[in-house]
């Protein structure tokens, strides 16, 4: 209503959406040349969501599926990438989360083979790793060490005194400081 008593009216409709939260809170590291796939989801808002990178850059070789929220591909370069993913609901409401993903160089476990040992004679060989980032921890991921030998999970030393004559097959896994 103006100063002369004239008035005008208009009806409005406003939609108040619940807050949208983008999940998960963080994404794992990846390895150059190894397939990567993580699903980013959203809760809150209403209807379906579309996902987009609203700031920063995805690691090279990865793409974000706008409808499913799947971040996938094969990383092609080692680097740390920071980016923000925004979820938009069917009413246009948005929620966002910032992520940082490190892509590490491939991890190689060395040497290519280990020498044989003799029952009753001390045995000591070191397994090492290259690539990745940070320090390494070592574990037996398949098979079993020869009877009498153990693996030092911090140093990678396989040592002990073999107690039984036999052929043993096992896999040593090296895990870096980022879990790669």
C-alpha positions in Angstrom: 0.0 0.0 0.0 1.4 3.4 -1.0 1.0 6.8 0.7 -2.2 7.5 -1.3 -3.9 4.3 -0.2 -3.4 2.5 -3.5 -2.4 -1.2 -3.1 -1.3 -4.2 -5.1 -0.9 -7.9 -4.2 0.9 -11.0 -5.4 0.8 -14.5 -4.0 4.2 -16.3 -3.5 5.2 -19.9 -2.9 8.5 -20.7 -1.3 10.0 -24.1 -0.9 12.3 -24.6 2.1 14.4 -27.7 1.6 16.2 -29.6 4.3 19.9 -29.2 4.3 21.8 -31.4 1.9 24.9 -33.2 3.2 27.4 -34.7 0.8 29.1 -38.0 1.9 31.5 -39.6 2.6 33.5 -37.2 4.7 36.8 -38.1 2.9 37.9 -40.2 -0.1 40.8 -42.7 -0.1 44.1 -42.3 -2.0 44.6 -44.1 -5.3 47.5 -45.5 -7.3 48.6 -44.5 -10.8 47.5 -47.2 -13.3 45.1 -48.9 -10.8 41.3 -48.6 -11.3 39.7 -46.2 -8.8 36.0 -46.1 -7.9 34.2 -44.4 -5.0 30.6 -43.3 -4.7 29.7 -39.9 -3.5 26.1 -39.6 -2.2 23.8 -37.0 -0.6 21.1 -36.9 2.0 18.6 -34.2 2.8 16.8 -32.0 0.3 14.1 -33.6 -1.8 13.9 -35.6 -5.0 16.9 -36.9 -6.9 20.4 -35.3 -7.0 22.9 -34.3 -9.6 26.6 -34.1 -8.8 29.1 -31.7 -10.1 32.7 -30.5 -9.4 32.1 -26.9 -8.4 35.7 -26.0 -7.5 39.2 -27.4 -8.1 40.1 -30.3 -10.4 39.7 -34.1 -10.2 42.8 -36.2 -10.4 43.8 -36.8 -14.0 42.1 -39.9 -15.4 39.1 -39.7 -13.0 35.6 -38.5 -13.9 32.5 -37.8 -11.8 29.2 -39.3 -13.0 26.6 -36.5 -12.6 23.6 -38.8 -11.9 25.1 -41.6 -9.8 27.9 -39.7 -8.0 30.5 -42.3 -8.9 34.0 -41.0 -9.0 35.9 -43.5 -11.2 38.6 -44.1 -13.8 42.3 -45.0 -13.9 44.6 -42.3 -12.4 47.2 -41.3 -14.9 49.5 -39.2 -12.8 50.8 -39.0 -9.3 49.6 -35.8 -7.5 47.4 -34.4 -4.8 44.1 -33.0 -6.0 41.7 -30.8 -4.1 38.1 -30.3 -5.4 34.6 -29.6 -4.2 31.6 -31.8 -5.1 28.2 -30.1 -5.1 24.9 -32.1 -4.9 21.8 -30.3 -6.3 18.4 -31.6 -5.5 15.3 -31.4 -7.8 14.3 -28.1 -6.2 17.7 -26.5 -6.9 18.9 -26.7 -3.3 22.6 -27.5 -2.9 25.1 -29.0 -0.5 28.8 -29.3 -1.0 31.9 -31.0 0.4 35.6 -30.4 -0.2 37.8 -33.4 -0.9 41.5 -33.9 -1.2 42.7 -37.1 -3.0 46.3 -38.2 -3.3 47.3 -40.4 -6.3 50.5 -42.2 -5.5 53.0 -43.9 -7.8 52.7 -47.6 -8.0 54.3 -49.6 -5.3 56.9 -52.2 -6.2 58.0 -54.9 -3.8 61.6 -56.1 -4.2 63.7 -58.3 -4.8 62.1 -60.3 -7.6 62.9 -63.5 -5.9 64.4 -64.8 -2.6 67.2 -67.3 -2.2 66.6 -70.7 -0.7 67.6 -71.6 2.9 68.8 -74.7 4.8 67.1 -76.4 7.7 68.9 -75.4 11.0 70.9 -72.5 9.4 70.0 -68.9 10.2 68.2 -67.2 7.3 67.8 -63.4 6.8 66.6 -61.5 3.7 65.1 -58.1 3.4 62.1 -57.3 1.3 61.8 -53.6 0.4 59.3 -51.4 -1.4 59.5 -48.3 -3.7 56.9 -45.9 -4.9 53.9 -44.7 -2.9 54.4 -42.1 -0.2 55.5 -42.3 3.4 56.9 -45.3 5.2 55.9 -48.9 4.5 54.5 -51.7 6.6 54.8 -55.3 5.4 52.5 -58.3 5.7 51.9 -61.7 4.3 48.8 -61.4 2.2 48.7 -65.0 0.7 50.4 -68.3 1.5 52.7 -68.9 4.5 56.4 -68.4 5.3 58.5 -71.5 5.7 58.3 -73.0 9.2 60.7 -71.2 11.6 60.7 -67.8 9.6 58.9 -64.6 10.5 58.4 -61.3 8.7 59.2 -58.0 10.6 56.3 -55.9 9.6 58.2 -52.6 10.0 61.6 -53.4 8.4 60.6 -56.1 5.8 63.2 -58.5 7.1 62.3 -62.2 6.8 64.4 -64.1 9.3 64.7 -67.1 11.6 66.0 -70.6 11.4 64.1 -72.9 9.0 62.8 -76.0 10.8 61.4 -78.1 8.0 62.5 -78.9 4.5 59.7 -77.8 2.2 58.8 -75.4 -0.7 56.8 -72.4 0.5 54.9 -69.9 -1.6 53.7 -66.6 -0.2 53.0 -63.0 -1.1 54.5 -60.0 0.7 52.3 -56.9 0.6 53.8 -53.4 1.2 51.4 -50.7 2.4 52.4 -47.1 2.4 51.6 -44.3 4.8 48.4 -43.4 2.9 47.1 -47.0 2.8 48.1 -47.7 -0.9 
